[in-house]
Amino acid sequence: MFDVRESHSTHGVAFFILTDAMIQFIKGALNTFYLTCQEKISDSDNYLLLELRCQATDEVIYTLPRSHSFDARKDTLTLREGDSNNPTGGDILMNSDKYPAGFWEYRVLEQTSATNLDPNDSSVVGELERGIMNVYESTPVFGVETFTAYSNDEVQYTYQRQ
């Protein structure tokens, strides 16, 4: 699921640099993201239930995708945040302190119901995918770096013991 570009070990603790694998979710926008649910789904006529859990507050939002399509490689889902709260229609509100920007966990559940929002309902078949998404207050700017040039007229001294 994650694209690990580098791994490091410092004092016996391993950490990884993850890139390009996390869902980027922008508040106040129609978001499109890509998953691989069709690889595990038991019936292509079934529906998806999304569980979004904030890592900071542990608050949970259950919603259905606004739209869902798939091809041989991926599922394409859309979800809107900001205009109204209609989770069965793929519209959610995250406009309170309970739903801050930051890291959120997502789970995708397969279900036979087109309207169910309860993960414990008998229509839920099982989990298809889980991961992390980064929620932003506004459109993030990726890859923009500011470079400050230093002047060459600075004098540096190097001392050597004799």
C-alpha positions in Angstrom: 0.0 0.0 0.0 2.8 2.5 0.8 5.6 3.4 -1.5 8.7 3.3 0.7 11.5 5.3 -0.9 14.0 5.0 1.9 14.4 3.2 5.2 16.8 4.2 8.0 17.8 2.7 11.3 18.9 4.9 14.2 19.9 3.4 17.5 18.0 0.3 16.7 14.8 2.1 15.8 13.7 1.8 12.2 11.8 4.5 10.4 10.6 4.9 6.9 10.1 7.8 4.5 6.7 7.3 2.8 5.9 9.1 -0.4 3.0 9.2 -2.9 0.9 6.7 -1.1 -1.1 8.8 1.3 -4.5 10.1 0.4 -4.5 13.9 0.3 -7.9 15.2 1.4 -8.8 18.9 1.2 -11.5 20.5 3.3 -14.1 22.5 1.4 -13.6 20.6 -1.8 -14.7 17.7 -3.9 -12.0 15.1 -3.4 -11.1 12.3 -5.8 -8.9 9.5 -4.6 -7.9 6.1 -5.9 -7.9 2.8 -4.0 -7.7 -0.9 -4.9 -10.9 -2.3 -3.5 -11.9 -4.4 -6.5 -9.1 -6.8 -5.8 -10.8 -8.0 -2.6 -14.5 -7.3 -3.1 -16.6 -10.5 -3.0 -19.4 -9.1 -5.3 -19.0 -6.3 -7.8 -22.7 -5.3 -7.1 -21.8 -4.5 -3.4 -21.3 -1.0 -2.0 -18.6 0.7 -0.1 -18.8 2.2 3.4 -16.0 4.6 4.4 -14.8 5.0 8.0 -12.7 8.1 8.7 -11.0 8.3 12.1 -9.1 11.4 13.3 -5.8 10.4 14.9 -5.8 13.5 17.1 -9.4 13.4 18.5 -10.4 9.8 17.8 -13.6 11.1 16.3 -15.2 8.9 13.6 -17.1 9.8 10.4 -19.0 7.1 8.5 -20.0 7.9 4.9 -20.7 6.5 1.5 -18.7 7.7 -1.4 -20.3 10.3 -3.6 -19.4 8.3 -6.6 -17.5 5.1 -7.2 -16.2 3.6 -10.4 -13.5 1.1 -11.2 -11.4 -0.2 -14.0 -8.8 -3.0 -14.3 -6.3 -1.2 -12.1 -8.1 1.0 -9.5 -11.2 2.2 -7.9 -12.0 5.9 -8.2 -14.0 7.5 -5.3 -15.2 11.0 -4.7 -16.2 12.6 -1.4 -17.2 16.2 -0.8 -16.5 18.1 2.4 -17.9 21.5 3.3 -21.3 22.2 1.8 -23.7 19.9 3.7 -23.9 16.9 5.9 -25.4 14.1 3.8 -23.1 11.1 4.5 -25.3 8.7 2.5 -24.8 11.0 -0.5 -21.0 11.4 0.0 -21.2 14.9 1.5 -19.6 15.4 5.0 -18.9 18.3 7.3 -15.6 18.6 9.1 -16.0 22.2 10.3 -15.5 21.8 14.0 -12.6 21.3 16.4 -13.5 17.6 16.6 -12.4 17.2 13.0 -9.1 19.0 12.6 -6.7 18.9 9.7 -3.9 16.4 10.1 -3.6 12.6 9.9 -6.7 10.5 9.7 -7.1 6.7 9.3 -9.5 5.4 6.7 -11.1 2.0 6.4 -13.2 0.8 3.4 -15.8 -1.8 4.2 -17.8 -3.9 1.7 -21.5 -4.0 2.2 -24.7 -5.2 0.5 -26.7 -2.0 1.5 -26.7 1.2 -0.5 -27.6 3.3 2.5 -26.1 1.7 5.6 -23.7 3.8 7.8 -23.3 1.3 10.6 -20.1 -0.8 10.5 -21.8 -3.4 12.8 -24.8 -3.8 10.5 -25.4 -7.3 9.1 -25.1 -5.9 5.6 -21.4 -5.3 6.1 -19.4 -8.2 4.5 -15.9 -7.2 5.6 -12.9 -4.8 5.3 -11.4 -4.2 1.9 -8.7 -1.6 2.6 -7.2 0.6 5.3 -4.7 3.4 5.3 -3.8 6.9 6.2 -5.0 10.2 4.7 -3.7 13.7 5.3 -6.5 16.2 5.7 -5.7 19.9 4.8 -7.6 23.1 5.6 -6.9 24.3 2.1 -5.0 23.2 -1.1 -1.5 22.2 -0.1 1.5 23.4 -2.1 3.8 20.4 -2.8 7.4 20.7 -4.0 7.8 24.4 -3.5 11.1 25.3 -1.9 12.6 28.7 -1.1 16.3 29.0 -1.7 18.3 31.8 -0.1 21.7 32.5 -1.6 24.5 33.4 0.7 27.0 36.1 -0.2 30.6 35.1 -1.0 32.1 38.1 0.8 31.9 36.4 4.2 35.3 35.6 5.8 35.7 32.3 7.5 38.8 31.4 9.6 40.2 28.0 10.2 42.6 27.4 13.0 45.0 24.6 13.2 47.0 23.6 16.3 50.7 23.6 15.7 
